[in-house]
Amino acid sequence: MPPKKTAATRKLSKKKATASKRSQRLVRILVIAFLVLITGYSGLLLVGCAVSNRLIFHPPEPSYTADAPGLVKLPLKTGGEIPAFWTETPGAKWTVIYFHGNAMDIGHSRQSVSFLQKQGCSVLTVEYPGYGPDARSAPSEEGCYAAADSAYDYLRTTRGIPAGRIALYGFSLGTGVATELASRQPVGALILEAPFLSTFRVVTKVKVVPLDRFDSLAKIGKVKCPLFVIHGTADNIVPYSHGTALFAAAGAAVRKQFYKVEGGSHINLTSQEKSRKAIAAFLAASE
């Protein structure tokens, strides 16, 4: 027969039961608070991502029409198509994929790449989803990468261009797209004009987790092809220090060259004959 509980034992048992209920109640409160915190944080992330996209992308009024001569439509793996201008140069040793800046489209880019065509390159200027006359979605980092994949696949599969004969050329925002593609696909060369470490570091000087976009600093170490970086010392959009820091971080590149444009701004780097000759010499040395 079990011993009878004394008054002290009953009192202790009651205290334990009360403490247990309080603990359970506290756990429930903490769980609810945690769920509210997570839900609120997730909401802030969604808002932050949307806001960051608006800060980064500035699609202009289309400078070309959907039936412009030389325009091709490239299928996206995510669905739909993306426009691109294809200019083929017979006997070209290099085929360049050009990725434009954030307030441009591929119509504006045709002038930017004309010097590459004069140097004997074939050129594919690819649009970003959310840009151009047929834009049906908001621009995004992921959309830019999808467009880059489509351009690369078009040259490799449809045009039969060997990977080693493809050069990626990125300007400003396009440097993030070009670096990302070069970090995971074999290419013959990578040219970065006025590059950044990441988009938010241009303003904050530090990485903004997890809202930062186009984190080239995290990817440049995976680039193994020859690398050419050109940056102006008077760039008031992307600091010159971004170009030098990104260049220094490219430890895996088989060969790399930094071209400093003394007094160069963000948009006039390739307007100088010396700059264009330096790029031509780099491509010739990379053949």
PLY file of the C-alpha trace (Angstrom):
ply
format ascii 1.0
element vertex 287
property float x
property float y
property float z
element edge 286
property int vertex1
property int vertex2
end_header
0.00 0.00 0.00
1.51 3.34 -1.06
2.33 5.75 1.72
-0.18 8.45 2.41
0.76 11.89 1.14
1.47 14.35 3.87
0.30 17.94 3.72
3.83 19.01 2.81
3.99 16.46 -0.02
0.62 17.55 -1.37
1.72 21.17 -1.22
4.93 20.38 -3.09
3.06 18.43 -5.76
0.68 21.34 -6.23
3.60 23.75 -6.62
5.20 21.48 -9.22
1.94 21.22 -11.16
1.51 25.00 -11.07
5.11 25.53 -12.18
4.63 23.02 -15.00
1.53 24.84 -16.24
3.36 28.16 -16.07
6.27 26.68 -18.03
3.91 25.34 -20.67
2.17 28.70 -20.86
5.54 30.48 -21.19
6.62 28.09 -23.96
3.37 28.77 -25.84
3.91 32.53 -25.49
7.50 32.23 -26.72
6.44 30.08 -29.69
3.71 32.57 -30.63
6.16 35.47 -30.26
8.71 33.63 -32.41
6.13 32.95 -35.13
5.05 36.59 -35.10
8.69 37.68 -35.32
9.42 35.30 -38.21
6.25 36.35 -40.05
7.11 40.01 -39.58
10.70 39.48 -40.67
9.59 37.56 -43.75
7.23 40.40 -44.60
10.03 42.91 -44.21
12.24 40.82 -46.48
9.56 40.73 -49.16
9.10 44.48 -48.94
12.86 45.00 -48.88
13.37 42.87 -51.97
10.69 44.77 -53.86
12.14 48.11 -52.82
15.71 47.06 -53.68
14.60 46.01 -57.16
13.07 49.46 -57.72
16.30 51.09 -56.60
18.46 48.99 -58.92
16.46 48.79 -62.13
15.42 51.82 -64.18
14.04 50.57 -67.51
13.93 53.45 -70.04
11.32 54.02 -72.68
12.12 51.44 -75.38
14.55 52.77 -77.96
13.69 50.04 -80.49
10.61 48.30 -81.82
9.69 44.63 -81.67
10.26 44.26 -85.42
13.61 46.06 -85.60
16.11 44.66 -88.16
18.58 42.22 -86.64
16.36 41.44 -83.67
16.14 37.81 -82.59
13.97 36.26 -79.88
15.65 33.95 -77.41
13.59 31.46 -75.37
13.84 31.73 -71.59
13.99 28.59 -69.48
11.62 30.34 -67.09
9.07 30.81 -69.91
8.56 33.40 -72.60
11.17 35.06 -74.81
13.73 37.83 -74.59
14.86 40.07 -77.47
18.48 40.43 -78.54
20.35 42.08 -81.40
22.60 39.70 -83.30
25.34 41.09 -85.54
27.51 38.46 -87.18
30.94 39.26 -88.58
32.21 36.66 -91.07
35.42 35.03 -89.86
35.16 36.57 -86.38
37.59 35.13 -83.84
35.45 36.38 -80.96
31.72 36.47 -80.35
30.82 38.93 -77.60
27.73 38.83 -75.40
27.10 42.38 -74.23
25.20 43.13 -71.00
24.07 46.75 -70.69
23.62 49.13 -67.75
20.48 49.70 -65.69
19.07 52.78 -67.47
19.74 51.47 -70.99
18.26 48.91 -73.31
19.74 46.96 -76.20
18.81 49.74 -78.62
21.10 52.17 -76.78
23.73 49.44 -76.53
24.20 49.16 -80.29
26.25 52.34 -80.24
28.23 51.08 -77.24
29.29 47.89 -79.01
29.98 49.36 -82.45
33.73 49.52 -81.71
33.71 45.74 -81.04
32.17 45.13 -84.45
34.81 47.36 -86.05
37.42 45.19 -84.34
36.00 42.16 -86.14
33.85 40.65 -83.39
30.38 39.20 -83.77
28.14 40.70 -81.09
24.97 39.59 -79.31
23.39 42.31 -77.16
20.83 40.69 -74.90
17.88 42.37 -73.18
16.77 41.88 -69.59
13.23 40.77 -68.69
11.29 43.90 -67.77
13.07 45.98 -70.42
12.18 46.65 -74.06
8.93 47.05 -76.03
7.52 43.65 -75.06
8.27 43.82 -71.33
5.68 41.77 -69.42
7.29 41.44 -66.03
9.20 43.51 -63.51
12.99 43.34 -63.84
14.87 41.25 -61.29
18.31 39.82 -60.59
17.06 36.31 -61.37
15.54 37.52 -64.65
18.88 38.99 -65.73
20.63 35.68 -65.04
17.95 33.83 -67.01
18.52 36.18 -69.97
22.28 35.56 -69.74
21.69 31.80 -69.85
19.48 32.19 -72.93
22.13 34.25 -74.72
24.85 31.74 -73.89
22.71 28.78 -74.98
21.82 30.57 -78.23
25.46 31.01 -79.19
26.51 27.52 -78.13
23.56 25.58 -79.52
21.97 27.60 -82.32
25.10 29.32 -83.63
27.56 26.57 -82.73
30.10 28.96 -81.19
32.75 27.19 -79.07
32.79 28.28 -75.42
36.40 29.39 -75.74
35.45 31.84 -78.51
32.77 33.57 -76.43
33.70 36.77 -74.57
31.36 38.30 -71.99
31.27 42.10 -71.79
29.41 43.84 -68.97
28.92 47.55 -68.39
27.88 48.86 -64.94
24.84 46.74 -63.93
25.81 44.34 -66.71
29.10 43.56 -64.96
27.13 41.72 -62.27
25.34 39.66 -64.94
28.54 38.91 -66.87
30.48 37.96 -63.73
27.74 35.61 -62.57
27.64 33.81 -65.92
31.44 33.58 -66.15
31.56 32.10 -62.63
29.63 29.00 -63.71
30.01 28.63 -67.49
33.19 28.18 -69.54
33.99 31.27 -71.64
37.06 32.61 -73.38
37.25 36.06 -71.78
35.47 38.44 -69.40
35.51 42.25 -69.83
34.10 44.43 -67.05
33.55 48.16 -67.63
32.96 50.24 -64.46
32.18 47.20 -62.26
30.89 47.16 -58.69
31.47 44.76 -55.81
27.70 44.47 -55.31
24.86 46.88 -55.96
24.24 47.94 -52.35
27.95 48.29 -51.55
27.99 51.18 -54.01
25.93 53.13 -51.44
26.50 51.42 -48.09
30.12 50.24 -48.53
29.12 47.02 -46.71
27.06 44.00 -47.70
23.38 44.33 -46.80
22.21 40.83 -45.90
20.03 39.47 -47.38
18.87 42.32 -49.62
22.09 42.85 -51.56
22.02 42.13 -55.28
24.56 41.08 -57.92
27.26 40.13 -55.42
30.18 40.04 -57.85
32.74 40.01 -55.04
31.42 36.62 -53.91
31.63 35.21 -57.46
34.71 36.72 -59.09
36.95 34.16 -57.40
35.30 31.43 -59.47
36.13 33.14 -62.78
38.98 31.26 -64.46
39.08 32.85 -67.90
41.22 35.89 -68.86
39.84 39.03 -67.20
39.98 42.69 -68.28
38.73 45.41 -65.92
38.45 49.04 -67.03
37.48 51.82 -64.62
37.69 55.61 -64.50
39.21 57.44 -61.55
36.48 60.12 -61.69
33.54 57.70 -61.77
30.84 59.33 -59.61
28.38 56.43 -59.98
30.47 53.38 -59.10
33.60 54.31 -57.12
36.94 53.52 -58.73
37.82 51.50 -55.62
35.18 48.92 -56.57
37.01 48.13 -59.79
40.39 47.74 -58.10
38.96 45.63 -55.25
37.09 43.32 -57.61
40.22 42.94 -59.74
42.28 42.05 -56.68
39.75 39.39 -55.66
39.95 37.61 -59.03
42.56 35.14 -57.92
41.55 32.25 -60.18
41.72 34.12 -63.51
44.38 32.60 -65.77
45.40 36.11 -66.82
44.08 39.48 -65.78
44.62 43.10 -66.74
43.43 46.31 -65.10
43.12 49.40 -67.28
42.97 52.69 -65.42
41.36 55.65 -67.18
42.72 58.75 -65.46
39.88 61.26 -65.10
37.43 58.84 -66.74
33.77 59.05 -65.72
31.17 56.31 -65.61
30.05 56.59 -69.22
33.00 57.78 -71.33
35.55 55.01 -70.89
35.33 53.44 -74.33
34.93 56.75 -76.14
38.71 57.05 -75.95
40.73 55.40 -78.69
43.37 54.21 -76.20
40.72 52.31 -74.24
39.34 50.62 -77.33
42.83 49.61 -78.43
43.55 48.18 -74.98
40.43 46.00 -75.17
41.35 44.87 -78.69
44.86 43.99 -77.55
43.49 42.02 -74.58
41.21 39.98 -76.83
44.04 39.34 -79.29
46.27 38.14 -76.46
43.47 35.86 -75.19
42.96 34.00 -78.48
0 1
1 2
2 3
3 4
4 5
5 6
6 7
7 8
8 9
9 10
10 11
11 12
12 13
13 14
14 15
15 16
16 17
17 18
18 19
19 20
20 21
21 22
22 23
23 24
24 25
25 26
26 27
27 28
28 29
29 30
30 31
31 32
32 33
33 34
34 35
35 36
36 37
37 38
38 39
39 40
40 41
41 42
42 43
43 44
44 45
45 46
46 47
47 48
48 49
49 50
50 51
51 52
52 53
53 54
54 55
55 56
56 57
57 58
58 59
59 60
60 61
61 62
62 63
63 64
64 65
65 66
66 67
67 68
68 69
69 70
70 71
71 72
72 73
73 74
74 75
75 76
76 77
77 78
78 79
79 80
80 81
81 82
82 83
83 84
84 85
85 86
86 87
87 88
88 89
89 90
90 91
91 92
92 93
93 94
94 95
95 96
96 97
97 98
98 99
99 100
100 101
101 102
102 103
103 104
104 105
105 106
106 107
107 108
108 109
109 110
110 111
111 112
112 113
113 114
114 115
115 116
116 117
117 118
118 119
119 120
120 121
121 122
122 123
123 124
124 125
125 126
126 127
127 128
128 129
129 130
130 131
131 132
132 133
133 134
134 135
135 136
136 137
137 138
138 139
139 140
140 141
141 142
142 143
143 144
144 145
145 146
146 147
147 148
148 149
149 150
150 151
151 152
152 153
153 154
154 155
155 156
156 157
157 158
158 159
159 160
160 161
161 162
162 163
163 164
164 165
165 166
166 167
167 168
168 169
169 170
170 171
171 172
172 173
173 174
174 175
175 176
176 177
177 178
178 179
179 180
180 181
181 182
182 183
183 184
184 185
185 186
186 187
187 188
188 189
189 190
190 191
191 192
192 193
193 194
194 195
195 196
196 197
197 198
198 199
199 200
200 201
201 202
202 203
203 204
204 205
205 206
206 207
207 208
208 209
209 210
210 211
211 212
212 213
213 214
214 215
215 216
216 217
217 218
218 219
219 220
220 221
221 222
222 223
223 224
224 225
225 226
226 227
227 228
228 229
229 230
230 231
231 232
232 233
233 234
234 235
235 236
236 237
237 238
238 239
239 240
240 241
241 242
242 243
243 244
244 245
245 246
246 247
247 248
248 249
249 250
250 251
251 252
252 253
253 254
254 255
255 256
256 257
257 258
258 259
259 260
260 261
261 262
262 263
263 264
264 265
265 266
266 267
267 268
268 269
269 270
270 271
271 272
272 273
273 274
274 275
275 276
276 277
277 278
278 279
279 280
280 281
281 282
282 283
283 284
284 285
285 286
